[in-house]
Amino acid sequence: MRPRLGKFLILLMLLPGAAPGAVAQDHPLGEPSPEQSAPQPGDVTGLWRGSYVCLQGETGVELAFTEAGHPGYLRGTFKFFNLPGQSNVRPGEYSVTGLYDESERSLHVEPTAWIVRPPGYTMVGFSAQLDASARTLAGRIDDKNCSTISVERAAAE
């Protein structure tokens, strides 16, 4: 049976130095170092870029994940913005927690706290599958007014 994310949120509160909604600051979120550039099958940490669809239309998204103390448990940020040539979105950002099930290659992410909140916007969570190459996450936003999300692992710059 897959653990429920609610148990994960309680676990985060009990971990020393871990606070739900807090983004790890001990090392920068972003691309893996050169020696880590080939993604591991169960590794969803790092920077991901792509888009998702909600009422406002297709929206740019940048996800950044770090481990949250135990394998599979994540914390990070969900940043949204206009895609090139569009002006349908007010940019914003919030912190998230997540649970990655390596055997199912599935990720479930829930919002925790606003970092930058545009007026009238609500935070959304999502569920996604990691593809066989470990370079793409694709799934659905957990909101009746939204549909898909698709992100690719950001290349080292």
N, C-alpha and C positions, 0 to 999 in steps of 0.2 A: 504494500500500500504506500502510495506517495505521501510524504509529509505535507501537511498543510502549512501555508505561509504564515498563518496566525501564530503557530508554534515558533516559527522562525523569528517573528517580531519579539516575542517574549524572550527567546534565547538571546537576541541582540541586547536586550536591556540588562541581561545578566553577565554579559561578557565584559571584562575589565576594559575600560577605555572605549567601549562601543556605545553609541547612542543612536537610536533610530532617527533617521533623517540627517545624521551627520555624515559628511563626506570625508573620507580619509585624507589627511593632509601630510602623512609621513613620507609619501613619495608621489610624484606628479602622475596624474591620470594621463594616459596617452599611449603612443605606440610602444610596442615592446622593444627592448634593447636588441642590438644586432644578433647576439647569441640566442635570443628568444624569438626571432622573427618568424620562424615556422610555427604556426599555431598547433597546440596539442589538441587532440580530439575533444577533451572535456574542458578546455580553457575558453571561457567567454569573457575573461577580464580584458581590459584595454579599451580602445576607442573604436566606435562604430558610427558610420554615417549612412543616411538614406532618407526615406520619407515615410509618411503615414497619411491616411485619409480620414478626415472627420468632416463635420458640416461646413467648415470654412474652405474645404477643398484640400488638395494635396499640399502637404506641409513638410518642410525640411526638418530633420531630426538628427541630433548628435547624442549618442549614448556613451557614457564613460563608466566602466565598472572596475572595482577592486574587490579582492576577497574580503570577507567580513569575519575572519577568524577561524572558520571551519570550511572544509572543502564543499563547494556547491553553494554556499551562502555568500551573497554579494551585497554591496552597497554602491551607490553611484549617483549619477545625475542624468536627467532627461531634459535636453535643451531643444527648443523648437523655434523655427524661424521661417522667413519667406524663402522659397526656392528662387533661383535666378529668373528674372523677368516677371515675377509675381509680386503682388502687394496685398494678399488676402489674409495675412497673419500679423498679429502683434507679437513680437518675440517674447519668450519667457523661459524659465528654467525652474526645475524642482528636483529635490533629492528623492531617491528611490531605494528600495530594498528588493532583493531578488533571490530566487532559489533555482539552481540549475540541477536537473536530474541527468547525470551523465549516461545512465543506461537507456533512457528514453530520448536523449539529446534534446530535452525540452527545458525551456526557461520561462518562469513566471515572475513578472515584475509588478510591484505595487508602489504607488506614490506615497511619500511620507510628509514632505514639507516644502512649501514654496521658497525659492531663492529669489526669483524675480517673477512677480505675478502681474500679468496684464489684466486690466479690468474686464470682468465678464467671463473669464476663462476658468475651467475646472481641470484638475489633474486627472490623468487617466493611467491605468495600468495596461499591461498586455501579456499575452502568452505567445511564444514563438518556438520554432524548431531550428536547431543548428544543422546546416547541410553537411554532407559527407566530407567536404573539403575544409570544414571548420572556418569558412570565410563569410558565410551569409546566414543571417537570422531572418526568418520570415514567419509571420503569424497574424494575429488579430488583436486589435485594441479592445479592451474590456469596457466598452461603452456602447449603448444602443445607437448613438449618433455617429459612430465611427465604424471603420471596417478594417483595412489591412495595414500592416507595418512591414517594411523590408529594409534591412540595413546590411552594409558590408563592412568587414573589418577594415579599418583605415590603414593604408600603407605607410610604412616608415618614411618620414620626410627627410 
